[in-house]
Amino acid sequence: MVLMGSIAIIQMTKIGTELVDIAEENISLTNMVTKITELQLDQNILFERALFNAVLHHQNVAGSLEHLNEIKNELTVTIKTILQDIKDAESFVARAITVIHTEEGKAEFKHVLKVLTDVEQHYEEIGVNSLRILDTAASVSSKQLAAEAAGVEELQDSLKH
């Protein structure tokens, strides 16, 4: 009976430790990733709106160039925010690795850190290419603009896998 009680206490302690890891680390990380995902959606919408205004500018629609520039400025801020949030998540995960209680949890967070590092590198490329395209959007043909935008779309799709 004492043996069974001891095993039960050990198991409960183990479950408690895992719950602490979930509450302190996993939930916080989930919130960070959710925020980054929402910002990436905002970034995609802004990029599409900017492309739309570039096409309108090609068709000589009044005010479209000014609107394109406003959106580009907002997009620049959004891209910088996303990159900073990714770096903040990387720092959080690196710290979490040192305080996670289980080896399984540490291994999981090491994998997450690698994925975040890869995402950061891909996202930097997306940001640079998006802004480069918008810098020239008013002066290139709609056909060229569409081809370059498709390249950014491919980069964005690579983040999904």
Protein Blocks (a to p, Z undefined) as FASTA:
>chain_A
ZZmmmmmmmmmmmmmmmmmmmmmmmmmmmmmmmmmmmmmmmmmmmmmmmmmmmmmmmnop
ghklmmmmmmmmmmmmmmmmmmmmmmmmmmmmmmmmmmombfklmmmmmmmmmmmmmmmm
mmmmmmmmmmmmmmmmmmmcfklmmmmmmmmmmmmmmmmZZ
